[in-house]
């Protein structure tokens, strides 16, 4: 399609609908890992996992690495979340 770059935004609450999933996945994969990690940082692990599983292992690893690098901010420990996701992926 002729979608212009930069207009896509990930929905705040991931939905199971295939079209929305495919759209969100494409958006996440189009961003650099650090941006993608920021977009998903506050989703629940259960919401994040299907996206990571749908990616190539190196893509998921890059995003998890970026999430790990966010460290701890305020009440949220992103590094811990990244490690838990890594464990759940079995990678």
C-alpha atoms as one frame of an Amber mdcrd trajectory, in Angstrom:
protein
   0.000   0.000   0.000   0.898   3.652  -0.015   0.843   4.157   3.749   2.953
   7.140   4.695   5.700   6.543   7.213   5.242   7.779  10.739   1.449   7.808
  10.826   0.999   4.342  12.309   0.361   4.124  16.018   0.097   0.994  18.092
  -3.248   0.646  19.829  -2.952   1.154  23.582  -4.675  -2.124  24.373  -3.666
  -4.986  22.092  -6.652  -6.839  20.711  -6.759 -10.415  19.511  -8.338  -9.594
  16.153  -6.050 -10.870  13.403  -6.095  -7.650  11.391  -5.208  -5.511  14.390
  -2.528  -7.989  15.438  -0.961  -8.010  11.977  -1.113  -4.221  11.851   0.495
  -3.805  15.280   3.148  -6.391  14.427   4.041  -4.524  11.235   4.293  -1.253
  13.170   6.519  -2.768  15.854   8.782  -4.342  13.220   9.055  -1.048  11.311
  10.550   0.775  14.297  14.067   0.579  15.695  14.137  -1.812  18.696  14.355
   1.009  21.251  11.184   2.646  19.917   9.370  -0.679  19.660  10.355  -1.495
  23.254   8.997   1.864  24.426   5.689   1.226  22.640   5.134  -2.136  24.353
   6.844  -1.346  27.674   3.622  -0.875  29.633   1.639  -3.744  28.127   1.174
  -6.870  30.209   3.598  -9.719  29.462   0.644 -11.786  28.204  -0.100  -9.061
  25.670   3.530  -8.727  24.570   4.395 -12.424  24.174   2.324 -13.182  21.050
   4.070 -10.321  19.227   7.535 -11.500  20.251   6.656 -15.064  19.212   5.506
 -13.832  15.800   8.837 -12.100  15.173  12.128 -13.533  13.998  14.245 -14.540
  17.030  16.756 -11.743  16.421  13.976  -9.125  16.223  12.476 -10.280  19.511
  15.943 -10.395  21.083  16.698  -6.832  19.956  13.430  -5.540  21.416  13.973
  -7.418  24.682  17.500  -6.009  24.826  16.111  -2.501  24.428  13.475  -3.177
  27.099  16.227  -4.437  29.400  18.155  -1.215  28.768  15.184   0.879  29.935
  16.024  -0.439  33.393  13.846   0.752  36.223  11.740   3.881  35.924   9.648
   4.950  38.870   7.476   2.042  39.945   8.168  -0.027  36.852  11.096  -2.409
  36.505  11.359  -2.843  32.741  14.555  -4.879  33.027  12.766  -7.430  35.190
   9.877  -7.548  32.729  12.352  -8.148  29.883  13.961 -11.037  31.765  10.550
 -12.583  32.515   9.571 -12.308  28.844  12.874 -13.870  27.800  12.212 -16.765
  30.161   8.659 -17.200  28.868   9.973 -17.291  25.297  12.502 -19.902  26.293
  15.301 -18.008  24.532
